Structures are given as C-alpha cells and as structure tokens.
Amino acid sequence: MEIRQANKEDVDLLYGWSNDKLVRQQSFNSAEISYESHCHWFNAKLKEEKYLIFIIALNNHPMAMVRFEVGDESALISVSIETAFRGKGHGSEIIKIGTQHYFKTHKLPVLAYVKKSNIGSVKSF
C-alpha cells in the first residue's frame, strides 16, 4: 500500500466514496451530499493546515481515504474505503499507514468516533 496527499483531481473520487450508500448509513450525518457542497468543502479543506487528507492505493489503485482534522488537543480521524476493498481485512492496515504518516508531522493524539453498529470499523480501530 502507498499513501499520498489528496489533490484537487481527487474531488470526484472522494465524492463517489462519500455518497456510497453504506458510507452514508454509517456516518453520523447520513444525508446525501450534493456535488456542489462537496466540491466547496473539499477545495476549502485542501487549503486548510488543520486538515490532512490522504489517499491510500494498492497497486496504483486508490482504495481508501484517511482524513485528519487537527484540533487544539487531538486530531479526529475519518476513514473511507472503496466498496471493492471492504471486508477484506484492509481497515487496520489503512488506519496504521494513515496514522504513521500523520505522526511524521504532528504529535497530538488521534481520536476516532465510530458507531457501535459499524462492526467493520469497530474491529479495524
């Protein structure tokens, strides 16, 4: 697996992942995201220092997004995995790679909020 920083060309990739039916169900805000609001949010976050958005690829195929929102005392992690890669045991490795990359430049602890019903995420974290 390889990790890279997200860039403006990733807007459509992440839009698709964000509006995946299962992703919406497992999110704390389950409402569908409009393309316009996603583009505005994504482009703004790419410019903010407190947001780190990474794409993880397997054999050059994007498979997951790991995002950190860095606060004053901790960073909140968010993970999204492409449908084709779910349920294959990649979650923990994706989180590990993402957090290792985060800790290269940041020292604050990382927190995750996961719904109890999201068994895959509970096991991965």
Salt bridges, closest charged atoms under 4 A:
ASP10 OD2 - ARG4 NH1 2.82
ASP20 OD2 - ARG86 NH1 3.00
GLU48 OE2 - LYS45 NZ 3.36
GLU82 OE1 - HIS61 NE2 3.19
